[in-house]
């Protein structure tokens, strides 16, 4: 994995599978390059800006936890307009949607979310 975001996300997935094997989660479709893949993804319902991971574990007023991973050192301003708008809309609909810049940050947020300490 050459992308820092991918490494952070993969490490968080390993944490979930190891420490919380019963947690139900999925990732957004893997980015494939090429016009054919882009057309297929769009036909299949993929939306630009879709966050990287959704955890289907309702807690309190939230329906689930949604995470957009960004590389360490990046900033919130590095989100695309579509990513920003998607996260805002998810929060409006009572999902806990966040941006994480490291696996450790994702772990901290996940643990607080699961304990309903938000």
DOKOL-984113 format. One line per field, with one value per residue (C-alpha): residue number from 1; chain; x, y, z. Coordinates in nm, 2 decimals. Each point is the difference from the previous one (the first is absolute). Layout:
BEGIN
k = c(NUM:...)
c = c(A:...)
x = c(X:...)
y = c(Y:...)
z = c(Z:...)
END
This chain:
BEGIN
k = c(1:2:3:4:5:6:7:8:9:10:11:12:13:14:15:16:17:18:19:20:21:22:23:24:25:26:27:28:29:30:31:32:33:34:35:36:37:38:39:40:41:42:43:44:45:46:47:48:49:50:51:52:53:54:55:56:57:58:59:60:61:62:63:64:65:66:67:68:69:70:71:72:73:74:75:76:77:78:79:80:81:82:83:84:85:86:87:88:89:90:91:92:93:94:95:96:97:98:99:100:101:102:103:104:105:106:107:108:109:110:111:112:113:114:115:116:117:118)
c = c(A:A:A:A:A:A:A:A:A:A:A:A:A:A:A:A:A:A:A:A:A:A:A:A:A:A:A:A:A:A:A:A:A:A:A:A:A:A:A:A:A:A:A:A:A:A:A:A:A:A:A:A:A:A:A:A:A:A:A:A:A:A:A:A:A:A:A:A:A:A:A:A:A:A:A:A:A:A:A:A:A:A:A:A:A:A:A:A:A:A:A:A:A:A:A:A:A:A:A:A:A:A:A:A:A:A:A:A:A:A:A:A:A:A:A:A:A:A)
x = c(0.00:0.16:-0.25:0.03:-0.38:-0.02:0.25:-0.18:-0.34:0.15:0.15:-0.34:-0.17:0.25:-0.08:-0.37:0.04:0.23:-0.15:-0.36:-0.08:-0.37:-0.02:-0.17:0.18:0.08:0.21:-0.09:0.09:0.37:0.11:0.07:0.15:-0.13:-0.31:-0.17:0.03:-0.12:-0.31:-0.07:0.03:-0.24:-0.25:0.01:-0.08:0.34:-0.01:0.29:0.10:-0.11:0.19:0.25:-0.16:-0.34:-0.04:-0.36:-0.03:-0.27:0.08:-0.22:-0.14:0.24:-0.09:0.37:0.36:0.13:0.37:0.19:0.37:0.25:0.38:0.18:0.10:-0.30:-0.27:-0.38:0.03:0.15:-0.34:-0.17:-0.32:-0.18:0.16:-0.08:-0.36:-0.05:0.13:-0.22:-0.30:0.08:0.03:-0.33:-0.16:0.13:0.31:0.32:0.22:0.36:0.33:0.30:0.36:0.15:-0.09:0.04:-0.25:-0.25:0.05:-0.06:-0.31:-0.13:0.04:-0.17:-0.28:-0.05:-0.01:-0.23:0.24:-0.04)
y = c(0.00:0.32:0.24:0.12:0.01:-0.36:-0.11:0.18:-0.15:-0.35:0.02:0.11:-0.29:-0.24:0.16:-0.06:-0.35:-0.09:0.19:0.02:-0.29:0.03:0.36:0.03:0.23:0.05:0.23:0.20:-0.16:-0.03:0.26:-0.15:0.21:0.03:0.13:-0.34:-0.04:0.35:-0.05:-0.34:0.15:0.28:-0.23:-0.22:0.30:0.13:0.37:0.23:0.09:-0.33:-0.04:-0.28:-0.21:-0.05:-0.18:-0.13:0.01:0.24:0.19:0.25:0.24:-0.12:-0.26:-0.08:0.13:0.12:0.07:0.19:-0.07:0.26:-0.03:0.11:0.37:0.08:0.24:0.02:0.25:-0.28:-0.16:0.03:0.19:-0.33:-0.16:0.30:0.01:-0.38:0.01:0.30:-0.17:-0.32:0.19:0.18:-0.35:-0.12:-0.19:0.09:0.09:0.11:0.05:-0.19:0.07:-0.31:-0.35:0.10:0.29:-0.24:-0.24:0.27:0.12:-0.35:-0.08:0.32:-0.07:-0.35:0.11:0.29:0.26:0.26)
z = c(0.00:-0.12:0.13:0.36:0.03:-0.11:0.26:0.28:-0.11:-0.03:0.35:0.13:-0.17:0.16:0.34:-0.06:-0.12:0.29:0.30:-0.11:-0.24:0.04:-0.12:-0.34:-0.24:-0.36:-0.22:-0.31:-0.33:-0.07:-0.25:-0.33:-0.27:-0.35:-0.16:-0.01:0.38:0.05:-0.22:0.16:0.36:-0.10:-0.15:0.31:0.22:0.12:0.09:-0.01:0.36:0.16:0.33:0.03:0.28:0.15:0.34:0.04:0.37:0.13:0.32:0.18:-0.26:-0.27:-0.27:-0.06:-0.01:-0.34:-0.05:-0.27:0.02:-0.09:0.00:0.32:-0.05:-0.22:0.12:-0.01:-0.28:-0.21:-0.03:-0.34:-0.01:-0.06:0.31:0.22:-0.12:0.04:0.36:0.09:-0.14:0.19:0.33:-0.08:-0.03:0.34:-0.11:0.18:-0.30:0.06:-0.17:0.15:-0.07:0.16:0.11:0.36:-0.04:-0.16:0.29:0.26:-0.18:-0.05:0.37:0.11:-0.25:0.12:0.37:-0.09:0.14:-0.28)
END
